[in-house]
Amino acid sequence: MNAVKEQAISLIKTLSEDCTYEDIQYHLYVLEKVEKGIKAIDEGKFVSQDEAEKRVRTWLASRGQTLH
């Protein structure tokens, strides 16, 4: 069995007995996003907090606003 399928099965086993399809979809969505985020970090594809703040300040300044 491949790793993704094993992760999905493990995740579903942790959910309550009365979970809905929507609950399962949501938890799988979150798991996928976390996995993609970890992969991006491992590949150096991320923006530091300082860089993100700089970009927001620049974006706001271009609209005549400031960060509160």
N, C-alpha and C positions, 0 to 999 in steps of 0.2 A: 504494500500500500504506500502511496506517495505521501510526502510530508504534509502537503496542504490538506489532503483528505483526512489524515490522522489528526491534524490540528482542529479541523472542523468537527470531527467526531468527539474529540476531547472537550471542545468548547460546549457542544450541545449537551454532553453528559453533565456539565456543571450547572446548567440551567434548571429552573424549577420544573416540576412535573406539569404545572399548568401554564407553561410558556406558550406563546402564540408563534405563528409563522413570522409575524412582524418582529417579535423579540429575537428570534433566531437570525433573521436578516440583519437587524440592527447590530447584534453582537458580531456577526461575521464581517459586516462593513467596518466596524471599529477595529477588529483584528487585522483586516486587510490594510487599513490606513496606518496602523501602528507598524506593521511589517514593512510597508513601503517607506515610512519615515525612517526606520532603523537602517534600511538599505541605503537610502539617500545620504544619511549621516556617514555610514561606512564608506560611501563613494565620494565623500567630501562635497556633496551637493546640498549645501545649506547656507543660510545667511545668519551671521552672528547677531546677537541682541543689539550690539552697538550699530552695526550696519543697518539693521531693520529700523532702528530709531532714526538714524540719519536719513534713510529713504522717506520715512513718514514726515519728518520735519521738512524735507525738500518738497515733497508733494503738497503739504499744507501751505508752505510759503508760496508756492506757485498759485495758490488760490486765495492768498491774502489772509491766511489763518495761522495760528500758532498752536503748539501742543500745550495743553493745560497742565 
